[in-house]
Every structure is written in C-alpha cells, then in structure tokens.
Amino acid sequence: MKVKAKELSEKERMRTLDALYTAVSAVQGRNATKLFLRDLLTESERIMLGRRIIIAKQLLQGASYQDISTNLGVGPDTIYRVQRWLHDQCPGYENAIAEMEKIYEKRQEKKRYAQSSLYRLKKKYPLYFVLVPISGVERKKRGNKRSK
C-alpha cells in the first residue's frame, strides 16, 4: 500500500527523513555515494535529480529560462520550481553547487597536471620559474599573445 507524505504524522515524517539524512551523511566518498544512490533510486530518479542540480547551477550563473529550456529540454514549470527552491528554501543548492565547483576545479587541475610536464615542474618549483627567465618558446608564445 502506497503511503502519501501528507498522510504521515509529523513524528513519522521526522523519523523517516532522519533515516534518509543519516544514511546519506554516513556514506563517504564519490564511489560509495554513487553505489548508494544507484541502490536507492531508479535511473530515472537519479537523472531527474541531476538535471535539477544542473538547472540550479545555470540559474545561479544567470542563464535565462529560454536558454535552460533549450539546452536541457525542460519545461518552464521545472525551471520555475527549481528557482523557487533556490530562493525560498535553505541554501542547500547553493552549498552543494559551490562544493561541486571546487571538485570540478580539482579535476581540471589533475588533468592539467597529468598532461603537461612543464606544468608539473612549475607546480613543484614555482619560485624557479619566477627567478629563471622563460625559454625562447615560451617567450615567443607570450610575444604572439601580446601582439594580438
């Protein structure tokens, strides 16, 4: 038998939500979280939640309803609902998105680190590159950028 959230007593709602929040906070690490959400939610539910986060991120970056609708193929009601949650609720979306951006930046840093030996050297010995003149190749690159 399906139980509707509105039909639960306040005590039962609090107990149920506490179980969810405690379980989510107990999971540590991206892989553990991925497995937990995969077991807890259907693929459709996971995608729906992920798209809400993307909508919130784009709204926080100042994207218009039309741009979001066109890029993600979502209706204005969905965008409005996410915007309402952004402004009416606690700062859950904003905090999550801020932390997400930090993680994405770390990923980019790792990619740059893995791709370029010069980048790794500059990262490991930053003062060396301040004290020692840059190579002719680097000087030419900088010269071309300045002339544009």
Residue pairs with C-beta under 8 A, 6 or more apart in sequence:
5 13
8 16
23 36
24 36
27 33
27 36
37 46
38 46
41 49
51 72
51 74
52 78
52 82
53 93
53 96
53 97
53 100
54 72
55 68
55 72
55 74
55 78
55 79
55 82
56 82
56 85
56 86
56 93
56 97
57 97
57 100
58 67
58 68
58 71
59 68
59 79
59 82
59 83
59 86
60 86
60 93
60 94
60 97
63 71
65 76
65 79
65 80
68 74
68 79
69 75
69 76
69 79
82 93
85 93
86 93
86 94
112 119
113 119
113 120
113 123
121 128
121 129
122 129
133 139
134 142
